[in-house]
Every structure is written in C-alpha cells, then in structure tokens.
Amino acid sequence: MQIDHLFIRVASGGAEAEALRAFGLSEGSGNVHPGQGTANRRFCFANAFIELLWMADETEIANQTTRPTMLRERLSGADASPFGVCFRPAVPFATWNYAPAYLPPGMQIGIATDAPLTEPMWFCTSAGKASEFFEDERRQPLRHAAGLGAITGLRCTLPSASTLSPAAQASGITFAEGPQLLEISFDHEARGLHHDFRPALPLIFKY
C-alpha cells in the first residue's frame, strides 16, 4: 500500500497554492471534476502528489452519486478534517465503490467505510501510479527549486486521536492530538529542515 496523493481543503480558486510556489515548488496542471463538483491545483513529486481541493459546484457535489462521499461536508465544514489520503493499489480496510462521472467507464475509487469526518478521507485507486511514471500526455513538473524529491512519511494531528477508525489504524500514518495539521516528510528528512505554511495552510514540510 503506497500513498498515491493527498488533498488539502482550500478556498475557491486555491489561492493558497501561492504559498507553495513561493516556497519553491513547481505547480502542475489543475483539474476540474465534472459531476463531482470539485476542482484542484496540484504539485507533483516522484511518487505522489499534493492536491489543493475546493468545492466548485454546489449542485454537482450534492448529487446522488457524490453525496455519500461527504465531500460537500469535508470541503465546507469547519469541523471536518481538511485532508484526504489516497492509497494505491488497494487497502486493508473496508471500502465502498465510488464511480464519479469524470472517471473512465469501469474505473472506481474505494472509499473507507465508517471513518468519521474528523479524520482525513481515506480512499484508494487501483489505477494509480507514481507521478514519475505518468504517460507523456499526463507528465507533470517534478523538479522543484526547493529540492524536494519524494514523499516518505506523514504525521497527522487530530482533535482526538484516542479512538481511530480501522482505516486510520491501517494507514501507517503517525497521529497526534491537537489542531488539524498535516506534516509531510520528504526524502527521509535528510537535510533536517522544515517549513511551516500556517496560517495559509495547515501544513508543515520536513525535508
């Protein structure tokens, strides 16, 4: 089980991406998700990517297909975790199949069952692959002025970490209690440096 990508809730338009660009990241192409009502800005690394995600269409995100994902609540509720973690190719926890309109026919996303909104959204894709292996038409910039190569660890701070869902327990992620925060380690923290993106984003890089 590998991390395919991470999402962080942002305001419409994703202006928070400018904090990542100022730090020295090269921005890739963004996506609009027809039928799901969301859009993003993306930053890719060798093995995974970070997605800044926002609600783009309130009608689409509330439709019959998307409503069970709770994306509307996650992207609009202050009490919901602002994070999502997608794994590949499969996960050792129970999931239900989600087939949004923007995916090719037959492709599905597995979303964890029984995970509370206070935890990140846990999901998986069997079709995922490391960013460095994207096909030419999907190729994204992987060279960053900040010198970051690959995501090698995650630490997630939650309001309460005493009782975690089966998905959280199986995720391999380290948890702590406190205000919502995601700490991403790059390249096994070889340089011993860190960068705190608060208050723009609830995010810390360690590299």
N, C-alpha and C positions, 0 to 999 in steps of 0.2 A: 504494500500500500504506500503510494507516494503522493505528495501534495501536487495537485495539478495547478490550482490557482487559489487566490484569496480575494475576497471582496471586502471593501470598507464602505459603509454608507456615507454619502456626501450630499451636499445641496445640489439642486438642479443646475446642470451645466458643468459641475465638477471643477469649480474654480480652485478647489483645494489642491488640484494637481500641480498648480504653480509652485507649491512648497516643495514638491518632489523634483520638479525641474530645476528649481533654484539650488537644491542640494547637489545636483549633478547627475540626474537620471535622464535618459533619452526616452521620450514618450513614443509609444507605438500608435497603431491605429485604434480608434474607438469604434464601438458598435452600438446600434440600436436594435432592440429585441422585439420585432413585430409580434403582436399577440400577447406578449408578456407585460408590456408597458414599462420597460426599463431601458436605460442606456448607460454607457460607461466610457471611461477613459482608462487606458491600460499602459502598464510598464512591465516589460518582459525581461526575464533573466534566463540563464541557461536551462534551468529545469522547471520553471514555473513562472507565473506572472501575477501581478497585483492589479486588481480591478477596482477602480473607484466607481461605485454604482449608485444611481439615483432613479427615482420614480419619474417617468417621462409622460405617462398617460394613465390617469386615474381610472378611466373606464376599462382599459385593457387589463390593468393589474388586478381588477376586481372581477374579471370574467370567470366563468365556471371552471375552466381548466387551471387558471393560475391561482385562484382564491385559496385552494388548500395548501399552497406553498407558504402562506403567511408572509409573502414578500411585501405586501402592502403595509402590514403591521411593522415589519422589520425596517422598512425604509421611511416610515413616517412616525413611529412611536419612540418617544424619548426613553421609555423603559426597556425597549428591546435592545438586544446586542446589536451593535453596528457592523458586526463581522460575519463572514461566511467562509467556510473552508471546504474546498472541493478536492477529493482524492481521486486517484486512478490506480489500477483499473477497476477494482472492486473493494468492498469494505466488509469487515467482520461484524457488522451490526445490521439490524433490521431496517429495510428501506421500502418505500413505495415508489412506483414508477411515474414520472412526470414527463409528458411529451409535449412541450410547447410548440407553437406553430413555426417558430424560426428554425427548428432543428430539421434535418433531412428525414424523410419518412423512415420509420423503423428505429430511429435513434431515440434514446430515452436518458433521463437523468434520474438517478436513485437518490431520494431524499430521506433522511433519517426519520423514523417514527418516534414519537414520544420525547422529542428534545424540546425543552422549554425555550421561550423567546429570549430569556435572559442569557442563554448560551449562544455561541455562534450557530449559524445554519450549517449543518453537516450534510454534505451530499457527495455524489461520485459520478464519474463518467467513464464508461469502458472505452470510449473513443478518444480519450485524452492522450496527449503525448507531450514530452518536454519541448519547450519553446525552441531549443536549438535544432530540433528535428522537424519543425514546421515545413510544409511544402513551400516551394518558391513563391506561390501566389499569396501565401499567408505569412511570409517571412517578416519578422519584426526586428527592430534595432536591439541588439544585445550588448553593445559596447556602451559603457557609461563613464562619463568623466569622473564620477565618484569611485570608479574601480570595483564595483560590485559584480560578482560572478554568478553564484548560485545560492538559493535559499537552503540553509542547512539546519534550521531549528525555529520553533515557535514557543512563545510563552504568552498565555492569555490571562489577564486579570478580570475576574468576575465579581459582581456584588456579593455572591455567595458561592464558595467552591466546596462546601461541606458535603453536598449531595449532587453528584454529577450523573447525567444520563448515560446509558450504555454506550452511546456514540462518543461522548466526551471521554469516557474511560478508555475506549478502544483507540482513540485518536493518536496516541503517542505524544500529545502536547502537554507541556507543563502548565499547571494552573496555580493562581494565587488569588487572594481576596482583596478587593478594593474597587476603585472606579474602573469602568470599562477601558481596557488598554490592550494593545497587541504589540508584542516585542518580536521582531523578526531578526534572526541571526543569519548572516551571510558568510560564506567561506569559512565556517567554523570559528568566526570571530578572530581570525589570525592576526589582525592589526591591533586588537584591543581597544577599538574606538567605538563611539556610539553617537547617535544623533536623535534628539527628541523633537518631534514635529508638532507637539502640543503648543498652542491651542488649535492650530489649523486642523490637525488630525490626531486621533487618539492612538498614536503610533510612535514606536521607537525602533530605530535600526541599530543593530550591533554588528560590527564587522572588523 
